[in-house]
Amino acid sequence: MAADHASDDSPTAEHPRSGRKSAPPGRRTSPRTELVDLPFAARAHPGHAAAGAHTLDWLHRFGMLTSERATAEYDAMGLELLMAYFYPHADEGELALATDLNAWFFVFDDQFDGDLGKRPDVVAREVDSVLRVLDGEPPLPGEVPGPLAVSFAELWGRVADGRPLLWRERFREHWRAYLKAYHWEALNRTRNGTLSLPGFLRGRRDSIGVQPCLDLVERCGGYTLPRELHEGVPLAEMRQITADVVIFVNDIVSVDKELAAGDVNNSVIILQRRDATSLDQAVRRVARHAANRVARFQKLAGTLDAELTEAGLTGRLREQVADYVGGMRALMSGNLAWSRGTARYDASGIAAVSSGRLRPWAHLVKEDVG
C-alpha cells in the first residue's frame, strides 16, 4: 500500500474529537470561491456537532477509521457541517443518518484518488459489490464483503426503513447512477484526449451525488413527491441546475487538489486544456456557468407558483414542493459555504493527496482482481 499507511499510524480504540470548534468555520480555501455569488444564504443545523460525533463512532464501528491520525484528518474536513447546511430543519435522527451517508460517500470516493482510480476493472468490481447490496443480492461465490459493502448494507437498511416504495426506488436508481459513474471516471483517467464540457456534465451529474441528497430532502420532510411532479416541468430542470451549480463550485474549489492528485474529472481542467488557457481564466469561465445556472433557477422558481396553480395543486402538496425547492437552494448554498471552510481543499487537503499520498482511510479496496 501507499506510504500513507506507514507503521506510525497505529490503530487505537479511542477517537477523540480533533479539537476543531463546532461552529461553522470561516473561509480557508482559495478566494476563487468569491467568484460565485448565490442569492440565497446558507443556514446550518444547530445539532451538527452531535451528528459528527455519532458518525465518528459509526466509522470506527465499521473499520473505516482505525487510528488517531485518520480520525483527526477526517474530522478536520467538517463533513457534518455539509449535512447541517443541506438539512437545516431535519430532526436529530435524520441528520445523523445523512451525516453517516455523507461520510460513506467521501470515504468511498477517496479510495480512487490514486492508482486504483485508473484501474476500471477494480473500480467496476467494487461498485458491483455495493450494487448487489442495493439489489438485495448475496455476495458472489467466494466473495468476502469488505467494510464499504458491509457498512453500506447497514445504511441502506436504515435509509429504506419505513419509506414508500416510490421513494425507495427513486433513491435506489439515483444511487445506482452515482455508483456506476465511478467506472466512467476511471475510464476518463485512462483515455486520451479531453472530454467536451457537455459530455463531461452528463456523467458528472451522476458522480456528484446531488440527486440522492435531494431524495433525503423528501425523507427529512416526511413526504414523497409524485413521479409526474418530480420528473415534470420545472422541477426536473431545477434539479439538474442544482447538480450543475454544485459541480461548478466543487470543481472551482477542488481543482488544485485534483491537479495534485493527477485527476482529470473537473470542468476547470477540461476548459483549461480544451482552450489552452490559464487556470484562472478557466476558473472564471466555470464561475460564469454557475452564475448563468443560478439565474435560470431563480427564473424557474419565479414561475413555479403559476405552474402549480395551472396544475391544480393546493394545500399540503404545494407546501411540499416549496420545501423541496428550499432543499435545492440549501444544497447549492450549503455546498458553497462548506467548501469555503473545509480543510479538504485547503493547503493541508492538497498536501494529503500530493506526490502519491492517499488519505489514511483509502485502503479499503483490494487491488487484486481474480
C-alpha positions as CSV (number, residue, x, y, z in Angstrom):
1,M,0.0,0.0,0.0
2,A,1.0,3.7,-0.2
3,A,3.4,5.3,2.2
4,D,0.4,7.0,3.8
5,H,-0.2,3.7,5.7
6,A,3.1,3.6,7.4
7,S,3.6,1.9,10.7
8,D,3.5,5.1,12.8
9,D,-0.2,5.4,12.0
10,S,-1.0,2.9,14.8
11,P,-4.6,1.7,15.5
12,T,-6.3,2.9,18.6
13,A,-9.7,2.2,20.2
14,E,-10.1,5.8,21.1
15,H,-11.3,8.5,18.7
16,P,-11.4,11.9,20.5
17,R,-12.5,14.9,18.5
18,S,-9.6,16.6,16.9
19,G,-10.2,19.9,18.7
20,R,-11.9,21.6,15.8
21,K,-14.5,24.0,17.0
22,S,-18.1,23.1,16.4
23,A,-19.1,26.5,14.9
24,P,-19.1,26.8,11.1
25,P,-15.6,27.7,10.0
26,G,-14.6,30.8,8.1
27,R,-13.1,30.8,4.7
28,R,-9.9,28.6,4.5
29,T,-9.9,27.8,0.8
30,S,-9.0,29.7,-2.3
31,P,-10.5,33.2,-2.8
32,R,-11.7,31.8,-6.2
33,T,-14.9,30.8,-4.5
34,E,-15.7,34.5,-4.1
35,L,-16.3,34.5,-7.9
36,V,-19.5,32.5,-7.1
37,D,-22.4,34.6,-5.6
38,L,-25.6,32.9,-4.7
39,P,-28.8,34.9,-3.9
40,F,-29.7,32.7,-1.0
41,A,-27.9,32.3,2.3
42,A,-26.7,29.1,3.9
43,R,-28.1,28.1,7.3
44,A,-26.6,25.3,9.4
45,H,-28.5,22.9,11.6
46,P,-27.5,23.6,15.3
47,G,-27.1,19.9,16.0
48,H,-24.2,19.3,13.7
49,A,-21.6,18.6,16.4
50,A,-23.7,15.7,17.9
51,A,-24.2,14.3,14.3
52,G,-20.5,14.5,13.7
53,A,-19.7,12.6,16.9
54,H,-22.3,10.0,16.0
55,T,-20.7,9.5,12.6
56,L,-17.2,9.2,14.0
57,D,-18.5,6.3,16.2
58,W,-20.1,4.8,13.1
59,L,-17.0,5.0,11.0
60,H,-14.9,3.3,13.7
61,R,-17.5,0.6,14.3
62,F,-17.2,-0.4,10.6
63,G,-13.4,-0.2,10.5
64,M,-13.3,2.7,8.1
65,L,-11.3,4.9,10.5
66,T,-8.7,2.9,12.5
67,S,-6.3,5.4,14.0
68,E,-6.0,8.7,15.8
69,R,-4.3,10.2,12.7
70,A,-7.1,9.1,10.4
71,T,-9.7,10.4,12.8
72,A,-8.1,13.8,13.1
73,E,-7.7,14.1,9.3
74,Y,-11.3,13.1,8.7
75,D,-12.6,15.3,11.5
76,A,-10.8,18.4,10.1
77,M,-12.9,18.3,7.0
78,G,-16.0,19.1,8.9
79,L,-18.2,16.9,6.8
80,E,-21.0,17.0,9.4
81,L,-21.3,20.7,8.6
82,L,-22.0,20.0,5.0
83,M,-25.1,17.9,6.0
84,A,-26.0,20.6,8.6
85,Y,-26.2,23.1,5.7
86,F,-28.1,20.6,3.4
87,Y,-30.7,19.7,6.0
88,P,-31.1,22.7,8.4
89,H,-34.5,21.6,9.6
90,A,-34.0,17.8,9.9
91,D,-34.7,16.1,13.2
92,E,-31.6,14.7,15.0
93,G,-32.0,11.2,13.8
94,E,-32.4,12.2,10.1
95,L,-29.3,14.5,10.4
96,A,-27.3,11.6,11.9
97,L,-28.3,9.3,9.1
98,A,-27.5,11.9,6.5
99,T,-24.1,12.5,8.1
100,D,-23.4,8.8,8.0
101,L,-24.3,8.6,4.4
102,N,-22.2,11.6,3.5
103,A,-19.2,10.0,5.4
104,W,-19.6,6.8,3.4
105,F,-19.7,8.9,0.2
106,F,-16.4,10.6,0.9
107,V,-14.6,7.6,2.2
108,F,-15.7,5.6,-0.9
109,D,-14.7,8.5,-3.2
110,D,-11.2,8.7,-1.6
111,Q,-10.4,5.1,-2.4
112,F,-9.9,6.1,-6.1
113,D,-7.6,9.1,-5.7
114,G,-4.5,7.1,-6.5
115,D,-3.6,4.3,-8.9
116,L,-6.9,2.4,-8.2
117,G,-8.8,5.2,-9.8
118,K,-7.0,4.4,-13.1
119,R,-8.0,0.7,-13.0
120,P,-11.5,0.5,-14.3
121,D,-11.6,-3.3,-13.6
122,V,-11.0,-2.8,-9.9
123,V,-13.5,0.1,-9.7
124,A,-16.2,-1.9,-11.5
125,R,-15.7,-4.8,-9.1
126,E,-16.0,-2.6,-6.0
127,V,-19.0,-0.8,-7.5
128,D,-20.7,-4.1,-8.3
129,S,-20.3,-5.3,-4.7
130,V,-22.2,-2.3,-3.5
131,L,-24.8,-2.6,-6.3
132,R,-25.6,-6.1,-5.1
133,V,-26.5,-4.6,-1.7
134,L,-28.9,-2.2,-3.4
135,D,-30.5,-5.1,-5.3
136,G,-30.7,-7.4,-2.3
137,E,-28.4,-9.9,-3.9
138,P,-25.9,-12.1,-1.9
139,P,-22.2,-11.8,-2.4
140,L,-20.6,-13.7,-5.3
141,P,-19.3,-17.2,-4.5
142,G,-16.0,-16.8,-2.6
143,E,-16.5,-13.1,-2.1
144,V,-16.0,-11.7,1.4
145,P,-17.7,-8.3,1.5
146,G,-15.3,-5.5,2.7
147,P,-16.1,-2.7,5.1
148,L,-17.5,-0.5,2.3
149,A,-20.1,-3.0,1.3
150,V,-20.9,-4.1,4.8
151,S,-21.4,-0.5,6.1
152,F,-23.5,0.4,3.0
153,A,-25.8,-2.5,3.7
154,E,-26.4,-1.2,7.2
155,L,-27.0,2.3,5.8
156,W,-29.4,1.0,3.1
157,G,-31.4,-0.8,5.7
158,R,-31.8,2.4,7.8
159,V,-32.5,4.6,4.8
160,A,-35.2,2.4,3.3
161,D,-36.9,1.6,6.6
162,G,-40.5,2.8,6.5
163,R,-40.2,4.7,3.3
164,P,-42.8,4.3,0.4
165,L,-41.9,2.1,-2.5
166,L,-41.8,5.1,-4.9
167,W,-39.2,6.8,-2.8
168,R,-37.1,3.7,-2.3
169,E,-37.0,3.0,-6.0
170,R,-36.1,6.7,-6.7
171,F,-33.3,6.6,-4.2
172,R,-32.1,3.3,-5.4
173,E,-31.8,4.4,-9.0
174,H,-30.1,7.6,-8.1
175,W,-27.5,5.7,-6.0
176,R,-27.1,3.2,-8.8
177,A,-26.3,6.0,-11.3
178,Y,-23.9,7.6,-8.7
179,L,-22.0,4.3,-8.2
180,K,-21.7,3.5,-11.9
181,A,-20.3,6.9,-12.5
182,Y,-17.1,5.8,-10.7
183,H,-16.4,3.4,-13.6
184,W,-17.0,6.3,-16.1
185,E,-14.5,8.4,-14.1
186,A,-11.9,5.7,-14.1
187,L,-12.2,5.3,-17.9
188,N,-11.8,9.1,-18.2
189,R,-8.4,8.8,-16.4
190,T,-7.2,6.2,-18.9
191,R,-8.3,7.6,-22.2
192,N,-6.5,10.1,-24.5
193,G,-8.0,13.4,-25.3
194,T,-10.2,15.8,-23.4
195,L,-14.0,15.4,-22.9
196,S,-16.3,18.2,-24.1
197,L,-17.9,20.1,-21.3
198,P,-21.4,18.9,-22.2
199,G,-20.2,15.3,-22.3
200,F,-18.4,15.7,-19.0
201,L,-21.5,17.1,-17.3
202,R,-23.7,14.2,-18.5
203,G,-21.5,11.9,-16.4
204,R,-20.6,14.3,-13.7
205,R,-24.3,14.9,-12.8
206,D,-24.4,11.3,-11.6
207,S,-20.9,11.2,-9.9
208,I,-21.5,14.4,-7.9
209,G,-24.3,12.6,-5.9
210,V,-26.7,15.5,-5.7
211,Q,-29.8,13.5,-6.6
212,P,-29.6,11.1,-3.7
213,C,-29.0,14.2,-1.5
214,L,-32.2,15.7,-2.8
215,D,-34.0,12.5,-2.1
216,L,-33.1,13.0,1.5
217,V,-34.8,16.4,1.4
218,E,-38.0,14.4,0.9
219,R,-37.2,12.0,3.6
220,C,-36.3,14.7,6.1
221,G,-39.6,16.4,5.2
222,G,-41.6,13.2,5.6
223,Y,-43.1,13.3,2.1
224,T,-42.6,11.8,-1.4
225,L,-43.4,13.9,-4.4
226,P,-45.5,12.2,-7.1
227,R,-43.5,11.0,-10.1
228,E,-45.2,13.2,-12.6
229,L,-44.4,16.3,-10.4
230,H,-40.9,15.2,-9.6
231,E,-40.0,14.5,-13.2
232,G,-42.1,17.2,-14.8
233,V,-41.7,20.9,-15.6
234,P,-40.0,22.8,-14.0
235,L,-38.7,20.6,-11.1
236,A,-36.7,18.2,-13.3
237,E,-34.7,21.1,-14.8
238,M,-34.3,22.7,-11.4
239,R,-32.8,19.5,-10.1
240,Q,-30.3,19.4,-13.0
241,I,-29.4,23.0,-12.4
242,T,-28.8,22.3,-8.7
243,A,-26.4,19.5,-9.7
244,D,-24.6,21.7,-12.1
245,V,-24.1,24.5,-9.6
246,V,-22.7,22.1,-7.0
247,I,-20.5,20.6,-9.7
248,F,-19.1,24.0,-10.8
249,V,-18.5,25.2,-7.2
250,N,-16.8,21.8,-6.3
251,D,-14.6,21.9,-9.4
252,I,-13.5,25.5,-8.7
253,V,-12.6,24.8,-5.1
254,S,-11.1,21.3,-5.7
255,V,-9.1,22.0,-8.8
256,D,-5.8,22.4,-7.1
257,K,-6.4,19.2,-5.1
258,E,-7.3,17.3,-8.3
259,L,-4.3,18.6,-10.2
260,A,-2.1,17.5,-7.3
261,A,-3.7,14.0,-7.4
262,G,-3.4,13.8,-11.2
263,D,-7.2,13.7,-11.8
264,V,-8.9,14.9,-15.0
265,N,-12.6,14.8,-13.9
266,N,-13.0,18.6,-13.3
267,S,-14.7,21.1,-15.5
268,V,-12.0,23.7,-14.9
269,I,-9.3,21.3,-16.1
270,I,-11.4,20.4,-19.1
271,L,-11.8,24.0,-20.2
272,Q,-8.2,24.9,-19.4
273,R,-6.9,22.1,-21.6
274,R,-9.5,22.4,-24.3
275,D,-8.9,26.2,-24.8
276,A,-5.2,26.2,-23.9
277,T,-6.0,29.0,-21.4
278,S,-4.7,29.8,-17.9
279,L,-6.1,28.1,-14.8
280,D,-7.6,31.4,-13.5
281,Q,-9.3,32.1,-16.9
282,A,-10.8,28.6,-16.8
283,V,-12.0,29.1,-13.2
284,R,-13.7,32.4,-14.2
285,R,-15.5,30.7,-17.1
286,V,-16.8,28.0,-14.8
287,A,-17.9,30.6,-12.4
288,R,-19.9,32.3,-15.2
289,H,-21.5,29.0,-16.0
290,A,-22.5,28.7,-12.4
291,A,-24.0,32.2,-12.3
292,N,-26.0,31.5,-15.5
293,R,-27.4,28.4,-14.0
294,V,-28.4,30.2,-10.8
295,A,-30.1,32.9,-12.8
296,R,-32.1,30.2,-14.7
297,F,-33.0,28.5,-11.4
298,Q,-34.4,31.8,-10.0
299,K,-36.4,32.4,-13.1
300,L,-37.9,28.9,-13.0
301,A,-38.6,29.3,-9.3
302,G,-40.4,32.5,-10.1
303,T,-42.8,30.8,-12.5
304,L,-43.4,27.8,-10.2
305,D,-46.4,29.2,-8.4
306,A,-48.2,29.7,-11.6
307,E,-47.3,26.2,-12.8
308,L,-48.7,24.7,-9.7
309,T,-51.9,26.7,-9.9
310,E,-52.4,25.6,-13.5
311,A,-51.8,22.0,-12.5
312,G,-54.5,22.4,-9.8
313,L,-52.1,21.7,-6.8
314,T,-53.2,23.1,-3.5
315,G,-52.6,22.7,0.2
316,R,-50.1,20.2,1.6
317,L,-48.6,19.3,-1.8
318,R,-47.7,22.9,-2.6
319,E,-46.0,23.1,0.8
320,Q,-44.0,20.0,0.0
321,V,-42.9,21.5,-3.3
322,A,-41.9,24.7,-1.6
323,D,-39.9,22.6,0.9
324,Y,-38.2,20.7,-1.9
325,V,-37.2,23.9,-3.7
326,G,-35.9,25.2,-0.4
327,G,-33.8,22.0,-0.3
328,M,-32.3,22.7,-3.7
329,R,-31.3,26.1,-2.5
330,A,-29.8,24.6,0.7
331,L,-27.7,22.2,-1.3
332,M,-26.3,25.0,-3.5
333,S,-25.7,27.5,-0.8
334,G,-24.6,24.9,1.7
335,N,-22.0,23.3,-0.6
336,L,-20.5,26.8,-1.3
337,A,-20.4,27.7,2.4
338,W,-18.9,24.4,3.4
339,S,-16.4,24.4,0.5
340,R,-15.1,27.8,1.7
341,G,-14.3,26.5,5.2
342,T,-13.3,22.9,4.9
343,A,-9.8,21.6,5.3
344,R,-10.5,19.2,2.4
345,Y,-9.5,21.8,-0.2
346,D,-7.0,24.0,1.7
347,A,-3.3,23.6,1.7
348,S,-3.5,20.6,4.1
349,G,-6.0,18.9,1.9
350,I,-3.9,19.4,-1.2
351,A,-0.9,18.0,0.6
352,A,-2.9,15.0,1.6
353,V,-3.1,13.8,-2.0
354,S,0.1,15.1,-3.4
355,S,3.1,13.0,-4.6
356,G,1.1,9.8,-4.5
357,R,-0.1,10.2,-0.9
358,L,-3.5,8.8,-0.1
359,R,-5.9,9.5,2.7
360,P,-5.4,7.2,5.8
361,W,-8.8,5.5,5.0
362,A,-8.0,5.0,1.3
363,H,-7.0,1.3,1.7
364,L,-10.4,-0.4,1.9
365,V,-10.4,-1.8,-1.6
366,K,-8.3,-4.8,-2.6
367,E,-6.2,-4.3,-5.7
368,D,-6.1,-7.8,-6.9
369,V,-8.6,-9.0,-9.4
370,G,-9.0,-12.7,-10.0
